[in-house]
Amino acid sequence: MARIVSLGSALQDVYLIDHDDLRPTAIGDTAIFGKVLVGSKVDIDKVAYEVGGGGINSSISFARHGHEAIFMGNVSRDPAGMAILKKLDQEGVDNSYVRFLERKATGTSVVLLDSVSGERTILTYRGASEQFGNLEPADLDSIQPDWLYVTSLRGDMDTLEKFFRHAKEMGAKIMFNPGVRELEESQALAKLLNYVDILLVNKEEAAKIVPGVTLTELLYHLNNYVNIAIITAGAMGGIAGNGTEAYRFGIYEDQKIKDATGAGDAFGSGFLAHFTAGHSFRNSLVFASANSTSVVMKLGASRGLLSGNEPLHPMPIQKI
């Protein structure tokens, strides 16, 4: 098994769940939660407290797979921060490299979830996960990771470059799932890709990095930057290539979505967890899809994360 550092955000997710008042109402091509009026009091069915954030979700996924998982990120010394640290302890994730920010509360998301449709709106206070410049790449020296798994650092390209460069100097490999802020910094992002071994993006994100309209075109251009590129396309599945093999894949299972929170993190971390455990490129894509499907069938971003020991059924996947 591998030693994997997850670098990214840590949030407490507070779910407000209801069957009618949060039901989306269509307005043209968009939808709103139409029954919540300004100034009103709304009774909801259920409240639930979970933990989330790209760094947390991925580290839990790696730990469940049997890897040595380490989380690096920021929280505060408040109840939300303590809930996150407790969850990491329960999952066997090393949280000794967590930093505490005293002037900001731990990041928190309020998830308004319609239990009938599975649609949700997320209100997020980033808090301690708003910044990452206090984290030290030198901490990697004591960890000696095999892999660095990085989700969005809110566009902090300087910190990303420092971690990427240090990881590469140590001989560690890097998987990167950039966010909106990183994609806005096109020149800096292109420079970062020189360090990246595996890149995970969706179709719209890929089109912001390289030219192309079809998944095949986008994959071809991304493989000029990174060894392995994975492009997801929602209900259409996705495409992935490693320079030698390329696969077009569908979804693992057509199931009713209970909560889509964490689906992307589950796919990315699931792929790396399986791939670094010695499984083939193809089978790692199948597991990633299964991991993502399992997560959206349960409440929260980590409840459905798989361990890698579950039997998997066939899914649409074709070598191209």
C-alpha positions in Angstrom: 0.0 0.0 0.0 1.0 3.6 -0.5 1.6 6.6 1.8 -0.7 9.4 0.4 -0.9 13.0 1.5 -4.3 14.8 0.9 -3.9 18.6 0.6 -7.1 20.6 0.5 -10.1 21.9 2.4 -11.8 20.7 5.6 -15.4 21.6 6.2 -18.2 20.7 8.5 -21.4 20.0 6.5 -24.7 20.9 8.1 -27.6 19.3 6.2 -31.1 20.8 6.3 -33.4 18.2 4.7 -37.0 18.6 3.7 -39.5 16.9 1.4 -41.5 19.9 0.2 -40.4 23.3 1.2 -37.0 22.9 -0.6 -38.4 21.4 -3.7 -36.9 23.2 -6.8 -39.1 25.3 -8.9 -38.2 25.8 -12.6 -37.7 29.4 -13.9 -36.7 29.2 -17.6 -33.5 27.1 -17.8 -32.8 27.5 -14.0 -34.4 26.4 -10.8 -34.8 27.9 -7.3 -36.1 26.7 -4.0 -39.4 28.3 -4.7 -41.3 27.8 -1.4 -38.9 29.6 1.0 -40.1 33.1 1.3 -38.1 36.0 2.7 -39.0 36.6 6.4 -40.7 33.3 6.8 -40.0 30.4 9.2 -39.8 27.0 7.6 -40.1 23.7 9.4 -37.8 21.0 8.0 -37.8 17.3 8.4 -34.3 16.6 9.4 -30.9 18.0 10.3 -27.6 16.1 9.9 -24.0 16.9 10.7 -21.3 15.5 8.4 -17.7 16.4 7.5 -16.5 17.3 4.0 -14.0 19.2 1.9 -11.8 17.8 -0.8 -8.9 17.1 1.5 -11.0 15.3 4.1 -13.1 13.3 1.6 -10.0 12.0 -0.2 -8.0 11.2 2.9 -10.9 9.1 4.3 -11.2 7.3 0.9 -7.5 6.4 1.0 -7.6 5.2 4.6 -10.6 2.9 3.9 -8.7 1.4 1.0 -5.9 0.5 3.4 -3.4 3.2 2.5 -1.4 5.3 5.0 -3.5 8.5 4.7 -2.3 11.9 5.9 -4.4 15.1 5.8 -2.8 18.5 5.5 -5.1 21.5 5.9 -6.5 24.1 8.2 -9.2 24.1 10.9 -9.9 26.2 14.0 -10.2 25.1 17.6 -13.9 25.2 17.6 -16.6 22.5 17.7 -16.6 22.1 13.9 -12.8 21.7 13.9 -13.0 19.1 16.7 -15.7 17.1 14.8 -13.4 17.0 11.8 -10.4 15.8 13.8 -12.5 13.2 15.5 -13.7 11.9 12.2 -10.2 11.6 10.9 -9.2 9.7 14.1 -12.1 7.3 13.6 -11.1 6.7 10.0 -7.4 6.1 10.8 -6.2 9.2 9.0 -3.1 10.9 10.3 -4.1 14.4 11.4 -0.9 15.5 13.0 -0.1 17.9 10.2 -3.3 19.8 10.6 -2.8 23.5 11.3 -5.0 25.6 13.6 -6.1 29.2 12.6 -7.2 31.2 15.5 -8.8 34.2 13.8 -11.2 32.2 11.6 -13.8 29.6 12.3 -13.6 26.2 10.7 -15.1 26.1 7.3 -18.8 25.2 7.2 -21.3 24.4 4.5 -25.0 24.5 5.0 -26.6 22.0 2.5 -30.3 22.7 1.6 -31.4 19.2 0.4 -34.7 18.3 -1.1 -35.2 14.6 -0.1 -37.6 13.9 -3.0 -35.4 15.0 -5.9 -32.0 14.9 -4.3 -31.3 18.4 -5.6 -29.4 20.7 -3.2 -28.0 24.1 -2.8 -24.8 24.6 -0.7 -24.0 27.8 1.3 -20.4 27.7 2.2 -18.3 29.7 4.6 -14.7 28.8 3.8 -13.2 30.1 7.0 -9.9 28.4 7.9 -10.0 26.7 4.5 -9.9 30.0 2.7 -6.1 30.1 2.9 -3.3 27.7 2.6 -0.1 29.8 2.6 0.6 28.8 6.2 1.1 25.2 5.3 4.7 24.0 5.0 6.0 21.9 2.0 8.9 21.0 4.2 6.5 18.8 6.3 6.6 16.4 3.4 10.2 15.6 4.3 9.1 13.9 7.5 6.2 12.2 5.8 8.0 10.9 2.7 4.8 10.4 0.7 4.5 8.2 -2.3 1.7 10.4 -3.6 0.4 13.9 -3.1 -3.3 14.2 -3.8 -4.4 17.8 -4.2 -7.8 19.4 -4.6 -8.5 23.1 -4.9 -6.4 25.5 -2.8 -8.7 28.4 -3.7 -6.4 29.7 -6.4 -3.3 29.9 -4.3 -0.9 29.1 -7.2 2.2 30.0 -5.2 1.5 27.5 -2.5 0.5 24.9 -5.1 3.8 25.4 -6.9 5.8 25.1 -3.7 4.2 21.8 -2.8 4.4 20.4 -6.3 8.0 21.3 -6.7 9.0 19.9 -3.3 7.1 16.7 -3.8 8.8 16.2 -7.2 12.2 16.9 -5.7 11.4 14.1 -3.2 10.4 11.7 -5.9 6.6 11.7 -5.0 4.0 11.6 -7.6 1.1 14.1 -7.9 -2.6 13.8 -8.7 -4.4 17.1 -9.1 -8.1 18.0 -9.2 -8.1 21.7 -9.7 -11.0 24.0 -8.8 -12.6 27.1 -10.3 -10.0 29.5 -8.9 -7.1 27.4 -10.3 -8.8 27.2 -13.7 -9.0 31.0 -13.8 -5.2 31.2 -13.7 -4.6 29.6 -17.0 -0.9 30.5 -17.4 0.0 29.5 -13.9 -2.0 26.3 -14.2 -0.2 25.3 -17.4 3.0 25.7 -15.5 1.8 23.5 -12.6 0.8 20.7 -15.0 4.5 20.1 -15.7 4.6 18.5 -12.2 1.4 16.5 -12.4 1.2 12.8 -13.0 -2.6 12.4 -13.0 -5.1 15.2 -13.8 -8.8 14.9 -13.0 -11.2 17.4 -14.5 -14.7 17.5 -15.9 -15.5 18.2 -19.6 -16.1 22.0 -19.0 -12.9 22.3 -17.0 -10.9 20.5 -19.6 -12.1 22.9 -22.3 -10.7 25.8 -20.2 -7.3 24.2 -20.3 -6.9 22.9 -23.8 -8.6 23.3 -27.2 -11.2 20.8 -28.2 -15.0 20.1 -28.3 -15.3 16.4 -28.0 -14.0 14.3 -25.1 -11.5 12.6 -27.5 -10.1 15.9 -28.6 -9.8 17.2 -25.0 -8.1 14.0 -23.8 -5.6 14.0 -26.7 -4.5 17.6 -25.8 -4.4 17.0 -22.1 -2.2 13.9 -22.5 0.4 16.3 -24.0 0.6 17.8 -20.5 0.2 14.9 -18.1 0.8 11.1 -18.2 -2.7 10.3 -17.1 -5.7 12.5 -17.8 -9.3 11.7 -16.7 -12.3 13.7 -17.9 -15.7 13.1 -16.4 -18.9 14.1 -18.1 -21.7 13.5 -15.6 -24.4 11.1 -16.7 -22.4 10.5 -19.9 -19.5 8.9 -17.9 -16.2 10.1 -19.2 -12.9 9.3 -20.9 -9.4 8.6 -19.7 -6.0 7.9 -21.2 -2.4 7.2 -20.0 -0.6 7.7 -23.3 -0.8 3.9 -24.0 -4.4 3.0 -23.3 -7.5 5.1 -23.5 -11.0 4.2 -22.3 -14.5 5.7 -22.8 -16.7 4.8 -19.9 -20.3 5.2 -18.8 -21.7 5.4 -15.3 -21.3 2.4 -12.9 -25.0 2.2 -12.0 -28.1 4.2 -12.7 -29.4 4.9 -9.2 -31.5 7.6 -7.6 -29.2 10.2 -6.2 -29.8 10.9 -2.6 -27.0 13.5 -2.2 -24.4 14.4 -4.9 -22.0 16.1 -2.5 -18.5 14.6 -2.7 -19.1 12.6 -6.0 -16.1 14.1 -7.7 -13.8 13.6 -4.7 -15.0 10.0 -4.5 -14.2 9.4 -8.2 -10.7 10.9 -8.0 -9.6 9.4 -4.7 -11.2 6.1 -5.6 -9.1 5.9 -8.8 -5.9 6.7 -7.0 -6.6 4.4 -4.1 -7.2 1.5 -6.4 -4.5 2.3 -8.9 -1.8 2.6 -6.2 -2.9 -0.7 -4.7 -1.7 -2.4 -7.9 -4.8 -2.6 -10.0 -4.9 -1.9 -13.7 -5.7 1.4 -15.3 -9.0 0.0 -16.6 -10.1 -1.6 -13.3 -9.2 1.6 -11.4 -11.6 3.5 -13.6 -14.3 1.0 -12.8 -13.7 1.3 -9.1 -13.6 5.1 -9.3 -17.1 5.0 -10.9 -18.4 2.6 -8.3 -17.0 4.7 -5.5 -18.7 7.8 -6.8 -22.0 6.0 -7.3 -21.9 4.6 -3.8 -21.3 8.0 -2.3 -24.3 9.7 -4.0 -26.6 7.0 -2.8 -26.0 8.0 0.8 -26.1 11.3 2.8 -22.8 13.1 3.1 -19.5 13.0 1.2 -17.9 10.0 3.0 -20.6 7.6 4.2 -20.6 5.7 1.0 -16.9 5.5 0.3 -15.8 2.0 -0.5 -12.9 0.0 0.8 -11.8 -1.8 -2.3 -12.9 -5.2 -1.1 -16.5 -5.0 -2.4 -17.5 -7.2 -5.4 -18.1 -5.0 -8.4 -20.4 -5.7 -11.3 -19.5 -4.9 -15.0 -20.1 -1.4 -16.3 -20.0 0.2 -19.7 -16.3 0.7 -20.5 -14.6 0.4 -23.9 -11.0 0.7 -25.0 -10.6 3.2 -27.8 
